[in-house]
């Protein structure tokens, strides 16, 4: 019995659609007229060239006459117009760009030129690179690498097994020579870079 009363209650209440009507109410367009579905779309004429600055005024008669006189000149005379106007308006002559120093677009000529000057300076910091070693002298080389790199046994072993590898970076020439001699004494080959 209660179930039937509940069903009647639900059925007797009007739905939202019945109260408000269709949900296409357009309050913000008071004069809205729906588009005719059978109508063809409108075609718009677009300009041939888009000019962001808008329409420009036509050139004056003086400019048109000048353009016609320039067009009537011979090619040799036309080639002399640029230098003559440069001289008349006292424009500075354009300098040629030296492309020898240009490495890529991000670096300018001055930066690349400074890099060449730096290369010519004498090198003060060197890297020591282990090229190869005797298999029998592997343990001695690992001990020697541990002595001047402050690495643990496992790290030194892993480093030595990655031959060729840089052992130490940014050392002086004397220190690099000392390391190379020590590695050579235990059976390895190291070079200075």
PyMOL commands that set and color helices and strands:
alter all, ss='L'
color gray80, all
select helices_A, chain A and resi 2-12+16-20+61-72+75-79+81-89+109-120+135-149+153-161+173-186
alter helices_A, ss='H'
color red, helices_A
select strands_A, chain A and resi 126-133+165-171+188-192
alter strands_A, ss='S'
color yellow, strands_A
deselect
rebuild
show_as cartoon
